[in-house]
Amino acid sequence: MPDVAIVGGGPAGLSAGLFTAKNDLDTVVFDTDETWMHKAHVYNYLGIDEILGSEFMERAREQVESFDADLRVGEAVTDVEEDGDGFTVTTEDGEYDAAYVVFATGTDTELPEQLGCETTDDGLVDVDLNMRTSVENAFAVGSMIRDQKWEAVISAGDGGAAALQIMSEEAGEPVHDFDVPDEE
């Protein structure tokens, strides 16, 4: 059973997957590959002078997979339900159980709404500062929580915030993911 199921493989979902997989949580990312990043020419991502969105996505996927995340490109999630121990994520290919779920499906709020996540008056998924929804152990990130603030760097930050919260909940104390070079 994966610890974390991430529904959506754009910058927000992949960022969440990077953090959780890098920190030894069994992570699966479901990615329909319909991200708007394929239409982007990115000049405003910190640390990157410029990159085509599709190349950005390819690099991001490789990075997430390098930490042994199970990246399922082309496998669409059709349903997410709570079960006694977490969530059951259903795709056309099967069912997956996970302790945590992160929704990162752009502006499409259908799945979190079906799960019972509260929304704002503007139709956005309502989250706290750590990306937690009203459903325990369910998180929402990226465009579904922000009105018209659809920047890759913002979405990636949301994914990182959700992952840090999940990691902190697993550890029972605040967790940071800050590496330092080995001393020589």
C-alpha positions as CSV (number, residue, x, y, z in Angstrom):
1,M,0.0,0.0,0.0
2,P,1.5,3.4,-0.9
3,D,1.7,5.9,1.9
4,V,0.8,8.8,-0.4
5,A,-1.3,8.8,-3.6
6,I,-1.0,12.0,-5.7
7,V,-3.7,12.7,-8.2
8,G,-2.1,14.9,-10.8
9,G,1.4,15.2,-12.3
10,G,2.0,18.8,-13.0
11,P,4.4,21.0,-10.9
12,A,2.3,20.7,-7.8
13,G,1.8,17.0,-7.8
14,L,5.4,16.2,-8.9
15,S,6.7,18.5,-6.2
16,A,4.7,16.7,-3.5
17,G,5.9,13.4,-5.0
18,L,9.5,14.5,-4.9
19,F,9.4,15.4,-1.3
20,T,7.5,12.4,-0.1
21,A,9.5,9.8,-2.2
22,K,12.8,11.5,-1.3
23,N,11.9,11.0,2.4
24,D,11.1,7.3,2.1
25,L,7.3,7.5,1.9
26,D,6.0,5.0,-0.6
27,T,4.5,7.4,-3.3
28,V,2.4,6.9,-6.4
29,V,1.7,9.8,-8.8
30,F,-1.2,9.5,-11.3
31,D,-0.5,11.7,-14.2
32,T,-2.8,12.1,-17.2
33,D,-0.2,14.3,-18.9
34,E,-2.7,17.0,-19.6
35,T,-0.9,19.7,-17.7
36,W,-0.9,23.2,-19.1
37,M,2.9,23.1,-18.8
38,H,3.1,21.5,-22.3
39,K,2.0,24.9,-23.6
40,A,4.4,26.9,-21.5
41,H,7.7,28.6,-22.2
42,V,9.0,29.2,-18.7
43,Y,11.1,32.3,-18.0
44,N,10.0,32.9,-14.4
45,Y,11.0,29.8,-12.4
46,L,13.6,30.5,-9.8
47,G,17.0,29.0,-10.8
48,I,16.0,28.3,-14.4
49,D,16.9,30.9,-17.1
50,E,14.3,29.5,-19.5
51,I,12.9,26.1,-20.4
52,L,10.1,24.8,-22.5
53,G,7.3,23.4,-20.4
54,S,7.5,19.9,-21.9
55,E,11.2,19.7,-21.1
56,F,10.5,21.0,-17.6
57,M,8.0,18.2,-17.1
58,E,10.4,15.5,-18.5
59,R,13.1,16.6,-16.1
60,A,10.7,16.8,-13.1
61,R,9.4,13.3,-13.8
62,E,12.9,11.9,-14.0
63,Q,13.8,13.6,-10.7
64,V,10.7,12.2,-9.0
65,E,11.3,8.7,-10.4
66,S,15.0,8.8,-9.3
67,F,13.6,8.6,-5.7
68,D,11.6,5.5,-6.5
69,A,8.2,7.1,-6.8
70,D,5.7,5.1,-8.8
71,L,4.9,7.5,-11.6
72,R,1.9,6.3,-13.6
73,V,1.7,8.5,-16.7
74,G,-1.6,8.1,-18.6
75,E,-3.4,6.4,-15.7
76,A,-6.4,8.6,-14.9
77,V,-8.1,8.5,-11.4
78,T,-11.8,8.0,-11.7
79,D,-12.7,7.9,-8.0
80,V,-11.3,8.5,-4.5
81,E,-13.1,7.2,-1.4
82,E,-12.3,7.2,2.3
83,D,-11.9,3.8,3.8
84,G,-11.2,2.8,7.4
85,D,-7.4,3.3,7.0
86,G,-7.2,6.1,4.5
87,F,-8.3,6.2,0.9
88,T,-9.0,4.0,-2.0
89,V,-8.0,5.5,-5.3
90,T,-9.6,3.9,-8.3
91,T,-8.3,4.1,-11.9
92,E,-9.3,2.2,-15.0
93,D,-6.4,-0.2,-14.2
94,G,-7.3,-1.0,-10.6
95,E,-7.6,0.2,-7.1
96,Y,-4.9,1.6,-4.8
97,D,-5.0,2.1,-1.0
98,A,-3.1,5.0,0.5
99,A,-2.9,6.7,3.9
100,Y,-2.8,10.2,2.3
101,V,-4.2,11.7,-0.9
102,V,-3.0,14.9,-2.6
103,F,-5.2,16.4,-5.2
104,A,-3.2,18.3,-7.9
105,T,-5.6,18.3,-10.8
106,G,-5.4,21.9,-11.9
107,T,-8.7,23.7,-11.8
108,D,-10.7,20.4,-11.9
109,T,-12.2,20.1,-8.4
110,E,-14.5,17.2,-9.1
111,L,-12.7,14.5,-7.2
112,P,-12.1,16.4,-4.0
113,E,-15.7,17.6,-4.0
114,Q,-16.9,14.1,-4.5
115,L,-14.8,13.1,-1.5
116,G,-16.5,15.8,0.6
117,C,-13.8,18.4,0.7
118,E,-15.3,21.8,1.5
119,T,-15.1,24.5,-1.2
120,T,-15.0,28.3,-1.0
121,D,-17.7,30.6,-2.3
122,D,-15.6,30.9,-5.5
123,G,-15.6,27.2,-6.1
124,L,-12.0,26.6,-5.0
125,V,-11.1,23.7,-2.7
126,D,-10.7,25.2,0.8
127,V,-7.4,24.4,2.5
128,D,-5.4,25.7,5.4
129,L,-1.8,27.0,5.2
130,N,-0.5,23.4,5.1
131,M,-2.7,22.5,2.2
132,R,-5.0,20.3,4.4
133,T,-8.6,20.1,3.2
134,S,-11.6,19.5,5.5
135,V,-11.2,15.7,5.0
136,E,-8.6,14.3,7.3
137,N,-5.4,13.3,5.4
138,A,-6.6,14.8,2.1
139,F,-4.7,17.7,0.7
140,A,-5.3,20.0,-2.3
141,V,-2.6,22.0,-4.1
142,G,-2.1,24.3,-7.1
143,S,-4.7,25.9,-9.2
144,M,-7.7,24.3,-7.5
145,I,-6.9,26.3,-4.3
146,R,-5.9,29.7,-5.9
147,D,-8.1,32.0,-8.0
148,Q,-6.1,32.9,-11.2
149,K,-2.7,32.3,-9.6
150,W,-1.6,29.6,-12.0
151,E,2.2,29.8,-11.9
152,A,4.4,26.7,-11.9
153,V,6.6,27.9,-9.1
154,I,3.5,28.7,-6.8
155,S,2.0,25.3,-7.5
156,A,5.3,23.5,-6.8
157,G,5.5,25.4,-3.5
158,D,2.0,24.2,-2.6
159,G,3.0,20.6,-3.4
160,G,6.1,20.9,-1.2
161,A,4.0,22.4,1.7
162,A,1.5,19.5,1.5
163,A,4.4,16.9,1.5
164,L,6.1,18.5,4.5
165,Q,2.8,18.4,6.4
166,I,2.4,14.7,5.5
167,M,6.0,14.0,6.6
168,S,5.4,15.9,9.8
169,E,2.3,14.0,10.6
170,E,4.1,10.7,10.0
171,A,7.0,11.7,12.2
172,G,4.8,13.2,14.9
173,E,6.8,16.4,14.9
174,P,7.7,19.2,12.4
175,V,9.9,17.9,9.6
176,H,12.0,19.9,7.2
177,D,13.7,18.7,4.1
178,F,16.9,20.7,4.0
179,D,20.1,18.9,2.9
180,V,23.6,20.1,3.3
181,P,26.7,19.1,1.4
182,D,28.9,16.4,3.0
183,E,31.9,17.8,4.7
184,E,35.2,16.8,3.2
